[in-house]
Amino acid sequence: MRIDLMTLFPEMCETVLNESIIGRARRAGKMELVCTNIRDYSDNKHHKVDDTPYGGGMGMVMTAEPIFRCFQSLYNIEKEAKPHLIYLSPKGKTFTQQRAMELSKMERVVLLCGHYEGIDERVIEEIVDEELSIGDFVLTGGELPALVVVDAVCRMLPGVLSDDICFEEESHFSGLLEYPQYTKPAVWHEREVPPVLLSGNHAEIAKWRHQQAVEITKQRRPDLLKNENKE
C-alpha cells in the first residue's frame, strides 16, 4: 500500500512516520509513505500558497492551484487511475475503525492536509473524493489528523504488527471497547490481577474478557452496543 501526504510541513510528518512501529514497518517495506510539500508547486517566488478570503473574514485560505498541481504530480494521469484523495477537515465524516479497515484494503490513498482557514472550495469539488474528521474539534492544520489516519490504517497491514490478533481484540475492531489488561506482578499496591487470568483456562478467560468488554462499553459508550448480540 502507498499513502501520500500533501502538506505544508513534510518534516513534521516525517518525524512521526519514522518512529516506533510505523517507522520500523516503513523501513521494512511493509508500506510506502510519501510526504510532498505543497509549497513546491506554487508559482510565487516566496512559495506563498495562501491568500485573503473573498467576502472578507479573518485568516487566510489556501489557494487551489498549488494543491491541484501537487496532486497531479503524484501519479501519471495518462496511465494511472486517480488515487483516492481524502481531505482532513472538521466538516468531514467522523473517522472510525471501520473506515480504517476499508482504507487498509486500498492500494493507494492520498491525504490532503489543510492549514490556515482551510482551502479553496473549488479544489475540493475538483479532486477530493472524501472528507474525514478525527473528532468534533478544530486544530491548526491537517497534519495531526492525517498522521492519525496513517497510523490507524497502516497498523492493520500485513506484517506491521506481529499478528492480526494484536488489533482484532482491541477497542472498536469488534464494535466493543477493549477489556482490561494486566501484567506482572500479580499483586501491585494490594490490587490483585483477576484470578481467572491466572487460571490457564482459555475458554473462561475468553468469556471473562468478552463480558468485561460488554460492561465497559455499556458504561462508557452505550451507543456502540446497538449491534451487539446480547445473550
Rosetta blueprint (number, residue, H / E / L):
1 M L
2 R E
3 I E
4 D E
5 L E
6 M E
7 T E
8 L L
9 F L
10 P H
11 E H
12 M H
13 C H
14 E H
15 T H
16 V H
17 L H
18 N L
19 E L
20 S H
21 I H
22 I H
23 G H
24 R H
25 A H
26 R H
27 R H
28 A L
29 G L
30 K L
31 M L
32 E E
33 L E
34 V E
35 C E
36 T E
37 N E
38 I H
39 R H
40 D H
41 Y H
42 S L
43 D L
44 N L
45 K L
46 H L
47 H L
48 K L
49 V L
50 D E
51 D E
52 T L
53 P L
54 Y L
55 G L
56 G L
57 G L
58 M L
59 G L
60 M L
61 V E
62 M E
63 T L
64 A H
65 E H
66 P H
67 I H
68 F H
69 R H
70 C H
71 F H
72 Q H
73 S L
74 L L
75 Y L
76 N L
77 I L
78 E L
79 K L
80 E L
81 A L
82 K L
83 P L
84 H E
85 L E
86 I E
87 Y E
88 L E
89 S E
90 P E
91 K E
92 G E
93 K E
94 T E
95 F L
96 T L
97 Q H
98 Q H
99 R H
100 A H
101 M H
102 E H
103 L H
104 S H
105 K L
106 M L
107 E L
108 R E
109 V E
110 V E
111 L E
112 L E
113 C E
114 G L
115 H E
116 Y L
117 E L
118 G L
119 I E
120 D L
121 E H
122 R H
123 V H
124 I H
125 E H
126 E H
127 I H
128 V L
129 D L
130 E E
131 E E
132 L E
133 S E
134 I L
135 G L
136 D L
137 F L
138 V L
139 L L
140 T L
141 G E
142 G L
143 E H
144 L H
145 P H
146 A H
147 L H
148 V H
149 V H
150 V H
151 D H
152 A H
153 V H
154 C H
155 R L
156 M L
157 L L
158 P L
159 G L
160 V L
161 L L
162 S L
163 D L
164 D L
165 I H
166 C H
167 F H
168 E H
169 E L
170 E L
171 S L
172 H L
173 F L
174 S L
175 G L
176 L L
177 L L
178 E L
179 Y L
180 P L
181 Q L
182 Y L
183 T L
184 K L
185 P L
186 A L
187 V E
188 W E
189 H L
190 E L
191 R E
192 E E
193 V L
194 P L
195 P H
196 V H
197 L H
198 L H
199 S L
200 G L
201 N L
202 H H
203 A H
204 E H
205 I H
206 A H
207 K H
208 W H
209 R H
210 H H
211 Q H
212 Q H
213 A H
214 V H
215 E H
216 I H
217 T H
218 K H
219 Q H
220 R H
221 R L
222 P H
223 D H
224 L H
225 L H
226 K H
227 N H
228 E L
229 N L
230 K L
231 E L
